[in-house]
Every structure is written in C-alpha cells, then in structure tokens.
Amino acid sequence: MDFKNKKVLITGGNSGIGKGIVKELINRGVKDFAVIGRKKESLEKLRTEFMNANFISIQGDVSKTEDLDRALETLNKEWGQLDILINNAGVVSAGKLQDISDEDVISQININITGLILLTKKALPLLLKSNEGAIINVSSGLGYVAMPFYSVYAATKAAVRHFSEAMRRELADHPIHVMTVYPTATDTNMMKNADVNNMDSPEKVAKATIVGLVKGEIDVILGGEDRKEQIVLNFNHPEKIDEMAKKNYEALKKRTKNHRAM
C-alpha cells in the first residue's frame, strides 16, 4: 500500500495501541489523521508529539451515534473521502458474569462492537471513494479463544472477528482491504489493573498491524506460534482448552480480579 496522501480515521488513537499505530503510519508517510477519543487532553497532546502530521481531533464516545454522526460530518466537510478506517477503541470489565454490573455489560457491547459496526457503516460512503482503502478492526486473542472471567469482553471481540469476515466478503468488488488484529495482553492503560507479566508493547502490536496491512494479510495474530496452535486446538478440540482453563482457574481468577478499564 502506498501511504502517501492517505487520510486515516482512528478511534482511540490518542493512547496505547492506537497511538502506536498513528506513529507507525507517520513513519510511513501518512500526514492526515482524524482521531476520535474521549479525553480532550490526550487528543490535543498528539499535535505536540507529532508535529509533522495534521490532526482533526474529535472528542467523542463511539457508543453514541450522535458523536459518530458529528465525526463523519466533519470528515465529509474537511476531506470528502477516507482511505483507512481503524476501529481500535475498546473497554474491558472482567470477572464472574454475575458480578459484572449491567452498566459494564452494556458499555462493553456498545463500545467494542455496536459502535464499531455503526462507525464502519457511516464511514463507508467516504471509504468507497478511495482507490486503495482499508478497514482495520482491532479484536483480541480472546476473540479466538475465550477464557473464564472475560465472557462479555470475549463475546464482543469474537463478534468483531465475524464482522470483519462478513465485510471483507461484502466488499470483495471494491478496493477496500479488511483486516483484523488479535493482540495478546499489551502494556497499555487498559491492562494496568490486570495481574499480568511479560506483556507485548503497544509499539510491537502497532508495527505488526501496519506490516500486516502492507503485506495484505487478513488476520494479524500476536502471540507467536503458541497462540496459533492454541487457536487450532480450540477449533478442533475445545474440550482440551476447557481442561487448560480448569487447571489454571485460580490463576485466571487472580489475574482478572481488578481488571476493569471502562
């Protein structure tokens, strides 16, 4: 993909993996970004950290249709088209299902999948004007192999995977590449309350994402060959993953005890 003159819309591009992706794209020549994020301060900080790029900062919540409509109205006015949409924003609230608040259940669904689908729908008229476009959806390793205490989060991320597959096939006659990214535990603010060691860096995930886009991959799976083998095992022999989860139940319970980033 030729990144020169590409116009990029990214959600959650003001921190973590999203910010890493912004940096990678700037290194490859992208100048024009629109970033949707909830925190005004971190959105504005992008301008000072990456002074050789142009930013349209859109303070908003992807779970609110009025914020999505406002974002697309702005892009239609400022750009008139869009080349790359990166659905990166996400939240997590872990724990036993009966202990997760109704509000956290609804918010995870609304932000992780409903907002992602609606933003894609609303951005498609602008994306279809591109001669070389892309949609990148950030899922999770839990979207392939679900684990206890992440029932709602895993469900939303599995939905992202299937949405990507459907859209890739739906857009087969258009020059829009659809790709899904499956990070493992990554050292971002989203993971600061989880009891996890040896996490990937946001920069590693971002680099793998853009390399995957350049290569035309449809899935970018972090975690190495072990993760890929686990995915195959889960598909063919899910009961073996059940056994693994049972064996590690208490460790997983401890890991997720305080894991909430909403």
Secondary structure, DSSP 8 states (H G I E B T S, - for coil): ---TT-EEEEETTTSHHHHHHHHHHHHTT--EEEEEES-HHHHHHHHHH-TTSEEEEEE--TT-HHHHHHHHHHHHHHTS--SEEEE----EE-S-GGGS-HHHHHHHHIIIIIHHHHHHHHHHHHHTT-SSEEEEEE--GGGTS--TT-HHHHHHHHHHHHHHHHHHHHTTTTTEEEEEEE--SBSSGGGTTS---S-B-HHHHHHHHHHHHHHT-SEEE-SHHHHHHHHHHHHH-HHHHHHHHHHTHHHHHHHHTT-EE-
